[in-house]
């Protein structure tokens, strides 16, 4: 069985993207921090990772089996934010100096471990009349700066979306009758949270 990146890659321009640090994910429940805005978001790409198996005989495929394994996730934004950097990379930003003359410093440490977080985004445009939101429950990777767009610095995230420990769900899709802001993901305690994908 081989994990492959599926062909159905989604790349969209988005009007809103927020992340929420995953504070708890075990057999007893799930808890997230407050949503934090990704400023100046430009685009997001989500690629399905799946396992594929085939049974062949007599020169033809007799049966096939496909199972979702996770997602490859990338996004870009145009404004650097150290709070976002700390949430994603597991770094710590400290401040020094006086009021109106502060310096904020983020040290890249060998002991930093990337955090898990949920992300939710709403595309700039969607088909149909409803407001579409996509949520991935458990994502981790690295957030870095890039200096490749003319004279501007942009920020780039590359990582993977995996299943939560609690319920093995990857995420969910939501549609709203009216334009809706991204809200706090509810705490889940015991039981099951319903279906997710």
MDTraj code that builds the backbone (N, CA, C; nanometers):
import mdtraj as md
import numpy as np

residues = "UNK UNK UNK UNK UNK UNK UNK UNK UNK UNK UNK UNK UNK UNK UNK UNK UNK UNK UNK UNK UNK UNK UNK UNK UNK UNK UNK UNK UNK UNK UNK UNK UNK UNK UNK UNK UNK UNK UNK UNK UNK UNK UNK UNK UNK UNK UNK UNK UNK UNK UNK UNK UNK UNK UNK UNK UNK UNK UNK UNK UNK UNK UNK UNK UNK UNK UNK UNK UNK UNK UNK UNK UNK UNK UNK UNK UNK UNK UNK UNK UNK UNK UNK UNK UNK UNK UNK UNK UNK UNK UNK UNK UNK UNK UNK UNK UNK UNK UNK UNK UNK UNK UNK UNK UNK UNK UNK UNK UNK UNK UNK UNK UNK UNK UNK UNK UNK UNK UNK UNK UNK UNK UNK UNK UNK UNK UNK UNK UNK UNK UNK UNK UNK UNK UNK UNK UNK UNK UNK UNK UNK UNK UNK UNK UNK UNK UNK UNK UNK UNK UNK UNK UNK UNK UNK UNK UNK UNK UNK UNK UNK UNK UNK UNK UNK UNK UNK UNK UNK UNK UNK UNK UNK UNK UNK UNK UNK UNK UNK UNK UNK UNK UNK UNK UNK UNK UNK UNK UNK UNK UNK UNK UNK UNK UNK UNK UNK".split()
xyz = np.array([
    [0.0846, -0.1169, 0.0000],
    [0.0000, 0.0000, 0.0000],
    [0.0895, 0.1236, 0.0000],
    [0.0656, 0.2139, -0.0925],
    [0.1512, 0.3304, -0.1072],
    [0.0722, 0.4577, -0.0877],
    [0.1249, 0.5506, -0.0068],
    [0.0607, 0.6800, 0.0099],
    [0.0986, 0.7684, -0.1069],
    [-0.0015, 0.8243, -0.1718],
    [0.0231, 0.9118, -0.2854],
    [-0.0554, 1.0403, -0.2681],
    [-0.0057, 1.1469, -0.3279],
    [-0.0794, 1.2730, -0.3309],
    [-0.1811, 1.2641, -0.4431],
    [-0.3075, 1.2771, -0.4090],
    [-0.4128, 1.2628, -0.5088],
    [-0.4126, 1.3805, -0.6047],
    [-0.4832, 1.3640, -0.7159],
    [-0.4858, 1.4673, -0.8183],
    [-0.5752, 1.5850, -0.7808],
    [-0.6707, 1.5622, -0.6889],
    [-0.7657, 1.6686, -0.6567],
    [-0.7041, 1.7690, -0.5590],
    [-0.6205, 1.8553, -0.6137],
    [-0.5591, 1.9633, -0.5381],
    [-0.6464, 2.0875, -0.5495],
    [-0.6691, 2.1540, -0.4361],
    [-0.7494, 2.2752, -0.4339],
    [-0.6572, 2.3925, -0.4057],
    [-0.6524, 2.4893, -0.4952],
    [-0.5801, 2.6137, -0.4702],
    [-0.6786, 2.7278, -0.4875],
    [-0.6994, 2.8060, -0.3831],
    [-0.7981, 2.9127, -0.3908],
    [-0.7446, 3.0411, -0.3294],
    [-0.7943, 3.1541, -0.3839],
    [-0.7764, 3.2817, -0.3174],
    [-0.8804, 3.2905, -0.2068],
    [-0.8439, 3.3435, -0.0931],
    [-0.9356, 3.3405, 0.0203],
    [-0.9544, 3.4780, 0.0815],
    [-1.0742, 3.4989, 0.1369],
    [-1.1049, 3.6266, 0.2011],
    [-1.0747, 3.6224, 0.3497],
    [-1.0656, 3.5027, 0.4083],
    [-1.0387, 3.4922, 0.5519],
    [-0.9750, 3.3578, 0.5830],
    [-0.8737, 3.3606, 0.6679],
    [-0.8081, 3.2392, 0.7172],
    [-0.7694, 3.2622, 0.8618],
    [-0.8114, 3.1705, 0.9478],
    [-0.7754, 3.1788, 1.0888],
    [-0.7241, 3.0429, 1.1355],
    [-0.6326, 3.0458, 1.2334],
    [-0.5819, 2.9232, 1.2944],
    [-0.6130, 2.9247, 1.4434],
    [-0.6290, 2.8067, 1.5009],
    [-0.6567, 2.7919, 1.6440],
    [-0.5659, 2.6825, 1.6984],
    [-0.4815, 2.7159, 1.7947],
    [-0.3894, 2.6164, 1.8483],
    [-0.4655, 2.5010, 1.9123],
    [-0.4216, 2.3799, 1.8842],
    [-0.4809, 2.2600, 1.9437],
    [-0.4226, 2.2415, 2.0831],
    [-0.5066, 2.2600, 2.1849],
    [-0.4619, 2.2537, 2.3233],
    [-0.4751, 2.1141, 2.3833],
    [-0.5705, 2.0379, 2.3306],
    [-0.5952, 1.9030, 2.3843],
    [-0.6533, 1.8165, 2.2741],
    [-0.6011, 1.6946, 2.2603],
    [-0.6540, 1.5969, 2.1656],
    [-0.6179, 1.4584, 2.2156],
    [-0.7093, 1.3986, 2.2911],
    [-0.6871, 1.2630, 2.3414],
    [-0.8209, 1.1907, 2.3450],
    [-0.8258, 1.0754, 2.4083],
    [-0.9475, 0.9950, 2.4076],
    [-1.0614, 1.0581, 2.4868],
    [-1.0317, 1.1608, 2.5665],
    [-1.1359, 1.2228, 2.6494],
    [-1.1960, 1.3483, 2.5863],
    [-1.1349, 1.4023, 2.4832],
    [-1.1919, 1.5205, 2.4213],
    [-1.0919, 1.6040, 2.3442],
    [-1.1424, 1.7189, 2.2948],
    [-1.0640, 1.8092, 2.2104],
    [-1.0877, 1.9522, 2.2563],
    [-0.9805, 2.0323, 2.2562],
    [-0.9950, 2.1732, 2.2923],
    [-0.8982, 2.2576, 2.2089],
    [-0.9483, 2.3720, 2.1633],
    [-0.8693, 2.4637, 2.0815],
    [-0.8612, 2.6008, 2.1472],
    [-0.7549, 2.6750, 2.1145],
    [-0.7441, 2.8126, 2.1566],
    [-0.8314, 2.9023, 2.0694],
    [-0.8330, 3.0303, 2.1017],
    [-0.9120, 3.1270, 2.0253],
    [-0.8568, 3.1412, 1.8841],
    [-0.9445, 3.1656, 1.7858],
    [-0.8971, 3.1833, 1.6481],
    [-0.8074, 3.3059, 1.6343],
    [-0.7010, 3.2915, 1.5569],
    [-0.6064, 3.4003, 1.5315],
    [-0.6017, 3.4245, 1.3810],
    [-0.6174, 3.5487, 1.3415],
    [-0.6224, 3.5837, 1.2000],
    [-0.4848, 3.5727, 1.1345],
    [-0.4819, 3.5201, 1.0121],
    [-0.3613, 3.5224, 0.9287],
    [-0.3708, 3.6490, 0.8439],
    [-0.2904, 3.7504, 0.8725],
    [-0.3086, 3.8792, 0.8049],
    [-0.2567, 3.8796, 0.6613],
    [-0.3317, 3.9451, 0.5744],
    [-0.2880, 3.9579, 0.4350],
    [-0.2797, 3.8261, 0.3621],
    [-0.3735, 3.7357, 0.3900],
    [-0.3669, 3.6023, 0.3298],
    [-0.3831, 3.6121, 0.1784],
    [-0.3047, 3.5323, 0.1050],
    [-0.3019, 3.5379, -0.0406],
    [-0.3683, 3.4152, -0.1036],
    [-0.3266, 3.2958, -0.0623],
    [-0.3815, 3.1738, -0.1205],
    [-0.3556, 3.0568, -0.0280],
    [-0.4314, 2.9494, -0.0490],
    [-0.4103, 2.8245, 0.0249],
    [-0.4243, 2.7091, -0.0734],
    [-0.3417, 2.6064, -0.0538],
    [-0.3475, 2.4864, -0.1370],
    [-0.3617, 2.3648, -0.0465],
    [-0.4584, 2.2804, -0.0779],
    [-0.4818, 2.1570, -0.0019],
    [-0.4806, 2.0406, -0.0998],
    [-0.3932, 1.9430, -0.0743],
    [-0.3816, 1.8251, -0.1603],
    [-0.4081, 1.6996, -0.0781],
    [-0.5018, 1.6196, -0.1216],
    [-0.5365, 1.4958, -0.0521],
    [-0.4249, 1.3932, -0.0649],
    [-0.3902, 1.3287, 0.0469],
    [-0.2970, 1.2155, 0.0476],
    [-0.3794, 1.0901, 0.0723],
    [-0.3636, 0.9903, -0.0131],
    [-0.4447, 0.8701, 0.0023],
    [-0.3642, 0.7449, -0.0263],
    [-0.4104, 0.6344, 0.0308],
    [-0.3542, 0.5029, 0.0018],
    [-0.4350, 0.4388, -0.1099],
    [-0.3654, 0.3799, -0.2051],
    [-0.4332, 0.3119, -0.3144],
    [-0.3797, 0.1695, -0.3290],
    [-0.4700, 0.0742, -0.3441],
    [-0.4324, -0.0648, -0.3720],
    [-0.5159, -0.1134, -0.4888],
    [-0.4555, -0.1983, -0.5694],
    [-0.5266, -0.2566, -0.6827],
    [-0.5021, -0.4071, -0.6880],
    [-0.6066, -0.4790, -0.7202],
    [-0.5967, -0.6224, -0.7446],
    [-0.6092, -0.6439, -0.8945],
    [-0.5065, -0.7016, -0.9535],
    [-0.5102, -0.7239, -1.0975],
    [-0.5105, -0.8734, -1.1289],
    [-0.5661, -0.9064, -1.2412],
    [-0.5698, -1.0446, -1.2896],
    [-0.6201, -1.0466, -1.4327],
    [-0.5734, -1.1396, -1.5106],
    [-0.6120, -1.1495, -1.6515],
    [-0.5861, -1.0191, -1.7268],
    [-0.4828, -0.9452, -1.6820],
    [-0.4447, -0.8235, -1.7529],
    [-0.5341, -0.7032, -1.7275],
    [-0.6240, -0.7137, -1.6266],
    [-0.7129, -0.6009, -1.5962],
    [-0.7157, -0.5765, -1.4460],
    [-0.7655, -0.4597, -1.4063],
    [-0.7873, -0.4301, -1.2650],
    [-0.9195, -0.4919, -1.2220],
    [-0.9130, -0.5825, -1.1237],
    [-1.0325, -0.6520, -1.0760],
    [-1.0973, -0.5814, -0.9572],
    [-1.0164, -0.5144, -0.8806],
    [-1.0705, -0.4445, -0.7639],
    [-0.9744, -0.3316, -0.7269],
    [-1.0272, -0.2292, -0.6629],
    [-0.9438, -0.1180, -0.6188],
    [-0.9884, -0.0724, -0.4813],
    [-0.8924, -0.0187, -0.4064],
    [-0.9199, 0.0244, -0.2695],
    [-0.8494, 0.1576, -0.2477],
    [-0.9226, 0.2555, -0.2002],
    [-0.8665, 0.3877, -0.1741],
    [-0.9068, 0.4333, -0.0350],
    [-0.8092, 0.4846, 0.0400],
    [-0.8368, 0.5331, 0.1749],
    [-0.7655, 0.6655, 0.1974],
    [-0.8382, 0.7608, 0.2512],
    [-0.7806, 0.8915, 0.2815],
    [-0.6824, 0.8799, 0.3972],
    [-0.5638, 0.9426, 0.3805],
    [-0.4601, 0.9363, 0.4841],
    [-0.4317, 1.0714, 0.5488],
    [-0.4546, 1.1787, 0.4764],
    [-0.4260, 1.3111, 0.5296],
    [-0.4230, 1.4128, 0.4175],
    [-0.3638, 1.5289, 0.4456],
    [-0.3578, 1.6361, 0.3471],
    [-0.2200, 1.7032, 0.3498],
    [-0.1755, 1.7467, 0.2344],
    [-0.0641, 1.8397, 0.2281],
    [-0.1239, 1.9799, 0.2218],
    [-0.0699, 2.0702, 0.3032],
    [-0.1287, 2.2040, 0.3156],
    [-0.0210, 2.3096, 0.2989],
    [-0.0474, 2.4089, 0.2172],
    [0.0402, 2.5257, 0.2078],
    [-0.0471, 2.6506, 0.2037],
    [0.0041, 2.7592, 0.2593],
    [-0.0613, 2.8884, 0.2383],
    [0.0423, 2.9991, 0.2429],
    [0.0057, 3.1119, 0.1818],
    [0.0925, 3.2291, 0.1803],
    [0.0154, 3.3495, 0.2323],
    [0.0854, 3.4349, 0.3046],
    [0.0255, 3.5617, 0.3448],
    [0.1285, 3.6723, 0.3337],
    [0.0788, 3.7952, 0.3248],
    [0.1648, 3.9079, 0.2891],
    [0.2148, 3.9871, 0.4088],
    [0.1675, 3.9551, 0.5296],
    [0.2061, 4.0334, 0.6464],
    [0.2619, 3.9417, 0.7549],
    [0.3851, 3.9692, 0.7968],
    [0.4504, 3.8903, 0.9013],
    [0.3845, 3.9179, 1.0366],
    [0.3612, 3.8109, 1.1135],
    [0.2980, 3.8232, 1.2443],
    [0.3659, 3.7246, 1.3392],
    [0.4281, 3.7768, 1.4475],
    [0.5036, 3.6889, 1.5371],
    [0.4141, 3.6007, 1.6232],
    [0.2906, 3.6418, 1.6472],
    [0.1970, 3.5564, 1.7198],
    [0.1662, 3.4312, 1.6387],
    [0.1422, 3.4499, 1.5097],
    [0.1196, 3.3360, 1.4195],
    [0.2436, 3.2472, 1.4140],
    [0.3602, 3.3107, 1.4053],
    [0.4870, 3.2365, 1.4036],
    [0.4999, 3.1471, 1.5270],
    [0.4690, 3.2006, 1.6444],
    [0.4809, 3.1245, 1.7687],
    [0.3809, 3.0093, 1.7756],
    [0.2571, 3.0347, 1.7334],
    [0.1543, 2.9298, 1.7371],
    [0.1936, 2.8128, 1.6476],
    [0.2416, 2.8416, 1.5285],
    [0.2724, 2.7351, 1.4328],
    [0.4054, 2.6676, 1.4640],
    [0.5102, 2.7452, 1.4829],
    [0.6448, 2.6893, 1.4962],
    [0.6807, 2.6467, 1.6373],
    [0.5990, 2.6823, 1.7358],
    [0.6325, 2.6487, 1.8746],
    [0.7417, 2.7364, 1.9305],
    [0.7633, 2.8519, 1.8701],
    [0.8658, 2.9454, 1.9162],
    [0.8095, 3.0374, 2.0247],
    [0.8958, 3.1204, 2.0811],
    [0.8550, 3.2162, 2.1834],
    [0.9094, 3.3534, 2.1474],
    [0.8206, 3.4517, 2.1464],
    [0.8601, 3.5893, 2.1183],
    [0.8632, 3.6687, 2.2479],
    [0.9723, 3.7409, 2.2709],
    [0.9857, 3.8247, 2.3903],
    [0.9956, 3.9707, 2.3475],
    [0.9605, 4.0603, 2.4411],
    [0.9680, 4.2036, 2.4124],
    [1.0649, 4.2697, 2.5092],
    [1.1288, 4.3774, 2.4619],
    [1.2192, 4.4568, 2.5456],
    [1.2034, 4.6028, 2.5049],
    [1.2595, 4.6916, 2.5839],
    [1.2500, 4.8329, 2.5529],
    [1.1372, 4.8993, 2.6287],
    [1.1068, 5.0214, 2.5905],
    [1.0059, 5.1013, 2.6593],
    [0.8837, 5.1194, 2.5712],
    [0.7779, 5.1771, 2.6301],
    [0.6541, 5.2016, 2.5569],
    [0.6849, 5.2854, 2.4328],
    [0.6247, 5.2462, 2.3206],
    [0.6451, 5.3121, 2.1903],
    [0.7862, 5.2923, 2.1344],
    [0.8674, 5.2129, 2.2028],
    [1.0019, 5.1846, 2.1510],
    [1.0418, 5.0412, 2.1859],
    [0.9455, 4.9493, 2.1646],
    [0.9691, 4.8102, 2.2002],
    [1.0329, 4.7336, 2.0844],
    [1.1083, 4.6318, 2.1212],
    [1.1662, 4.5392, 2.0243],
    [1.1118, 4.3997, 2.0555],
    [1.0580, 4.3339, 1.9538],
    [1.0027, 4.1998, 1.9704],
    [1.0966, 4.1005, 1.9013],
    [1.1446, 4.0035, 1.9776],
    [1.2473, 3.9118, 1.9283],
    [1.1984, 3.7674, 1.9362],
    [1.2087, 3.6958, 1.8249],
    [1.1772, 3.5526, 1.8195],
    [1.3051, 3.4778, 1.7865],
    [1.3527, 3.3976, 1.8801],
    [1.4752, 3.3207, 1.8606],
    [1.4394, 3.1832, 1.8039],
    [1.5084, 3.1409, 1.6987],
    [1.4915, 3.0060, 1.6448],
    [1.5767, 2.9103, 1.7267],
    [1.5114, 2.8272, 1.8080],
    [1.5822, 2.7356, 1.8967],
    [1.5791, 2.5936, 1.8419],
    [1.6827, 2.5187, 1.8709],
    [1.6866, 2.3785, 1.8291],
    [1.5828, 2.2958, 1.9045],
    [1.5338, 2.3477, 2.0169],
    [1.4359, 2.2745, 2.0979],
    [1.2905, 2.3063, 2.0606],
    [1.2695, 2.4035, 1.9707],
    [1.1331, 2.4370, 1.9284],
    [1.0699, 2.3195, 1.8548],
    [0.9458, 2.2893, 1.8898],
    [0.8701, 2.1830, 1.8233],
    [0.7407, 2.2435, 1.7697],
    [0.7139, 2.2213, 1.6435],
    [0.5939, 2.2774, 1.5813],
    [0.4684, 2.2300, 1.6529],
    [0.3740, 2.3218, 1.6717],
    [0.2465, 2.2897, 1.7360],
    [0.1462, 2.2353, 1.6351],
    [0.0440, 2.1697, 1.6857],
    [-0.0738, 2.1368, 1.6050],
    [-0.1740, 2.2493, 1.6191],
    [-0.2465, 2.2753, 1.5109],
    [-0.3496, 2.3778, 1.5134],
    [-0.4587, 2.3408, 1.4125],
    [-0.5767, 2.3977, 1.4332],
    [-0.6828, 2.3869, 1.3337],
    [-0.6756, 2.5088, 1.2439],
    [-0.7152, 2.4925, 1.1197],
    [-0.7305, 2.6094, 1.0335],
    [-0.8681, 2.6066, 0.9689],
    [-0.9225, 2.7251, 0.9507],
    [-1.0512, 2.7395, 0.8837],
    [-1.0396, 2.8554, 0.7859],
    [-1.0881, 2.8335, 0.6645],
    [-1.0826, 2.9404, 0.5664],
    [-1.2129, 2.9494, 0.4884],
    [-1.2350, 3.0691, 0.4359],
    [-1.3490, 3.0949, 0.3481],
    [-1.2935, 3.1523, 0.2181],
    [-1.3256, 3.0931, 0.1035],
    [-1.2718, 3.1425, -0.0232],
    [-1.3307, 3.2776, -0.0617],
    [-1.2581, 3.3469, -0.1465],
    [-1.3052, 3.4755, -0.1969],
    [-1.4362, 3.4581, -0.2723],
    [-1.4433, 3.3490, -0.3473],
    [-1.5650, 3.3185, -0.4213],
    [-1.5950, 3.1697, -0.4075],
    [-1.7219, 3.1364, -0.4052],
    [-1.7616, 2.9961, -0.4028],
    [-1.8831, 2.9784, -0.4918],
    [-1.9016, 2.8560, -0.5401],
    [-2.0166, 2.8294, -0.6250],
    [-2.1419, 2.8168, -0.5388],
    [-2.2554, 2.8489, -0.5964],
    [-2.3779, 2.8445, -0.5203],
    [-2.4006, 2.9747, -0.4448],
    [-2.5071, 2.9793, -0.3695],
    [-2.5483, 3.1021, -0.3014],
    [-2.5027, 3.1071, -0.1568],
    [-2.4447, 3.0003, -0.1042],
    [-2.4104, 2.9957, 0.0373],
    [-2.2631, 3.0300, 0.0608],
    [-2.2329, 3.0671, 0.1847],
    [-2.0959, 3.0983, 0.2252],
    [-2.0275, 2.9683, 0.2658],
    [-1.9231, 2.9301, 0.1920],
    [-1.8542, 2.8025, 0.2126],
    [-1.7331, 2.8211, 0.3034],
    [-1.7194, 2.7334, 0.4039],
    [-1.6027, 2.7313, 0.4914],
    [-1.5433, 2.5904, 0.4903],
    [-1.4113, 2.5841, 0.4943],
    [-1.3408, 2.4550, 0.5024],
    [-1.2576, 2.4555, 0.6287],
    [-1.2652, 2.3466, 0.7047],
    [-1.1927, 2.3341, 0.8308],
    [-1.1050, 2.2097, 0.8265],
    [-0.9782, 2.2226, 0.8667],
    [-0.8919, 2.1082, 0.8945],
    [-0.8625, 2.1104, 1.0437],
    [-0.8884, 1.9991, 1.1117],
    [-0.8849, 1.9952, 1.2576],
    [-0.7450, 1.9890, 1.3182],
    [-0.6486, 1.9308, 1.2451],
    [-0.5170, 1.9068, 1.3056],
    [-0.4090, 1.9197, 1.1993],
    [-0.3390, 2.0324, 1.2022],
    [-0.2377, 2.0645, 1.1020],
    [-0.1080, 2.0994, 1.1731],
    [0.0044, 2.0635, 1.1138],
    [0.1341, 2.1009, 1.1689],
    [0.2339, 2.1159, 1.0558],
    [0.3311, 2.2050, 1.0757],
    [0.4330, 2.2276, 0.9741],
    [0.5220, 2.3437, 1.0143],
    [0.5796, 2.4103, 0.9164],
    [0.6734, 2.5196, 0.9425],
    [0.6286, 2.6459, 0.8696],
    [0.6396, 2.7570, 0.9397],
    [0.6025, 2.8892, 0.8891],
    [0.7298, 2.9718, 0.8738],
    [0.7564, 3.0198, 0.7532],
    [0.8822, 3.0907, 0.7267],
    [0.8572, 3.2154, 0.6428],
    [0.9599, 3.3005, 0.6368],
    [0.9556, 3.4172, 0.5507],
    [1.0192, 3.3840, 0.4163],
    [0.9706, 3.4492, 0.3117],
    [1.0290, 3.4365, 0.1786],
    [1.0566, 3.5768, 0.1246],
    [1.1600, 3.5876, 0.0424],
    [1.1981, 3.7176, -0.0119],
    [1.2047, 3.7093, -0.1634],
    [1.0996, 3.6567, -0.2229],
    [1.1044, 3.6260, -0.3660],
    [1.0036, 3.7042, -0.4482],
    [0.9184, 3.7833, -0.3867],
    [0.8114, 3.8514, -0.4591],
    [0.8464, 3.9988, -0.4772],
    [0.9107, 4.0293, -0.5907],
    [0.9589, 4.1655, -0.6156],
    [1.0479, 4.2079, -0.4990],
    [1.0191, 4.3214, -0.4377],
    [1.0987, 4.3683, -0.3239],
    [1.0290, 4.3412, -0.1918],
    [0.9219, 4.2619, -0.1943],
    [0.8417, 4.2401, -0.0752],
    [0.8739, 4.1072, -0.0078],
    [0.8612, 4.1068, 0.1233],
    [0.8688, 3.9820, 0.1983],
    [0.7281, 3.9249, 0.2122],
    [0.7130, 3.7956, 0.1888],
    [0.5879, 3.7262, 0.2151],
    [0.6174, 3.6088, 0.3081],
    [0.5139, 3.5538, 0.3658],
    [0.5294, 3.4406, 0.4584],
    [0.4653, 3.3167, 0.3982],
    [0.5233, 3.2020, 0.4283],
    [0.4806, 3.0768, 0.3668],
    [0.4701, 2.9673, 0.4718],
    [0.3600, 2.8926, 0.4681],
    [0.3444, 2.7745, 0.5542],
    [0.3404, 2.6506, 0.4672],
    [0.4142, 2.5466, 0.5101],
    [0.4097, 2.4159, 0.4452],
    [0.3975, 2.3093, 0.5529],
    [0.2980, 2.2226, 0.5401],
    [0.2806, 2.1192, 0.6411],
    [0.1796, 2.0140, 0.5990],
    [0.1305, 1.9427, 0.6979],
    [0.0354, 1.8345, 0.6722],
    [-0.0829, 1.8428, 0.7687],
    [-0.1986, 1.8020, 0.7169],
    [-0.3173, 1.7843, 0.7990],
    [-0.3351, 1.6364, 0.8278],
    [-0.3527, 1.6029, 0.9551],
    [-0.3658, 1.4629, 0.9966],
    [-0.4963, 1.4444, 1.0743],
    [-0.5282, 1.3206, 1.1047],
    [-0.6504, 1.2902, 1.1790],
    [-0.6313, 1.3188, 1.3277],
    [-0.7365, 1.3685, 1.3922],
    [-0.7314, 1.3885, 1.5369],
    [-0.7246, 1.2539, 1.6088],
    [-0.6574, 1.2531, 1.7215],
    [-0.6510, 1.1331, 1.8046],
    [-0.7890, 1.0971, 1.8574],
    [-0.8646, 1.1969, 1.8964],
    [-0.9941, 1.1761, 1.9630],
    [-1.0933, 1.0974, 1.8779],
    [-1.1123, 1.1375, 1.7529],
    [-1.2184, 1.0766, 1.6723],
    [-1.1741, 1.0350, 1.5321],
    [-1.0443, 1.0513, 1.5012],
    [-0.9892, 1.0160, 1.3697],
    [-1.0510, 1.0987, 1.2562],
    [-1.1012, 1.2162, 1.2864],
    [-1.1569, 1.3051, 1.1848],
    [-1.0511, 1.4027, 1.1352],
    [-1.0551, 1.4308, 1.0056],
    [-0.9601, 1.5243, 0.9446],
    [-1.0120, 1.6679, 0.9460],
    [-1.1418, 1.6849, 0.9262],
    [-1.1967, 1.8193, 0.9166],
    [-1.3431, 1.8158, 0.8798],
    [-1.3914, 1.9288, 0.8281],
    [-1.5312, 1.9367, 0.7882],
    [-1.5507, 2.0525, 0.6909],
    [-1.6621, 2.0465, 0.6205],
    [-1.7032, 2.1539, 0.5310],
    [-1.8343, 2.2106, 0.5839],
    [-1.8457, 2.3443, 0.5816],
    [-1.9677, 2.4089, 0.6299],
    [-2.0173, 2.5070, 0.5246],
    [-2.1489, 2.5195, 0.5135],
    [-2.2067, 2.6258, 0.4319],
    [-2.3061, 2.7029, 0.5171],
    [-2.3057, 2.8346, 0.4983],
    [-2.3931, 2.9242, 0.5744],
    [-2.4835, 3.0000, 0.4770],
    [-2.6050, 3.0276, 0.5213],
    [-2.6983, 3.1030, 0.4377],
    [-2.6517, 3.2466, 0.4164],
    [-2.5792, 3.3015, 0.5133],
    [-2.5309, 3.4396, 0.5030],
    [-2.3797, 3.4418, 0.5254],
    [-2.3138, 3.5497, 0.4854],
    [-2.1705, 3.5661, 0.5064],
    [-2.1404, 3.5573, 0.6550],
    [-2.0518, 3.4658, 0.6936],
    [-2.0298, 3.4337, 0.8349],
    [-1.8818, 3.4415, 0.8694],
    [-1.8518, 3.5065, 0.9809],
    [-1.7146, 3.5150, 1.0278],
    [-1.6713, 3.3824, 1.0904],
    [-1.5430, 3.3548, 1.0882],
    [-1.4890, 3.2331, 1.1486],
    [-1.4943, 3.2456, 1.3000],
    [-1.5471, 3.1440, 1.3674],
    [-1.5696, 3.1496, 1.5114],
    [-1.4885, 3.0429, 1.5844],
    [-1.4905, 3.0503, 1.7158],
    [-1.4220, 2.9540, 1.8018],
    [-1.4730, 2.8126, 1.7757],
    [-1.3814, 2.7152, 1.7682],
    [-1.4203, 2.5748, 1.7555],
    [-1.4621, 2.5252, 1.8928],
    [-1.5828, 2.4689, 1.9060],
    [-1.6316, 2.4278, 2.0383],
    [-1.5454, 2.3184, 2.1026],
    [-1.5427, 2.3186, 2.2354],
    [-1.4768, 2.2123, 2.3113],
    [-1.5599, 2.0846, 2.2976],
    [-1.4920, 1.9707, 2.2821],
    [-1.5594, 1.8404, 2.2768],
    [-1.5146, 1.7603, 2.3974],
    [-1.6111, 1.7117, 2.4746],
    [-1.5793, 1.6307, 2.5925],
    [-1.6563, 1.5002, 2.5857],
    [-1.5825, 1.3867, 2.5771],
    [-1.6440, 1.2554, 2.5745],
    [-1.7307, 1.2363, 2.4521],
    [-1.7880, 1.1167, 2.4322],
    [-1.8771, 1.0900, 2.3216],
    [-1.8071, 1.1067, 2.1885],
    [-1.8869, 1.1335, 2.0849],
    [-1.8339, 1.1508, 1.9488],
    [-1.8765, 1.2844, 1.8941],
    [-1.7923, 1.3417, 1.8088],
    [-1.8190, 1.4752, 1.7556],
    [-1.8922, 1.4724, 1.6237],
    [-1.9312, 1.3558, 1.5743],
    [-1.9971, 1.3494, 1.4457],
    [-1.8981, 1.3265, 1.3327],
    [-1.9478, 1.3274, 1.2095],
    [-1.8619, 1.2946, 1.0961],
    [-1.7750, 1.4103, 1.0563],
    [-1.6590, 1.3785, 1.0023],
    [-1.5666, 1.4800, 0.9506],
    [-1.4879, 1.4206, 0.8369],
    [-1.4251, 1.5055, 0.7539],
    [-1.3507, 1.4521, 0.6402],
    [-1.2326, 1.5399, 0.6094],
])
top = md.Topology()
chain = top.add_chain()
for i, resn in enumerate(residues, 1):
    res = top.add_residue(resn, chain, resSeq=i)
    for name in ("N", "CA", "C"):
        top.add_atom(name, md.element.get_by_symbol(name[0]), res)
traj = md.Trajectory(xyz[None], top)
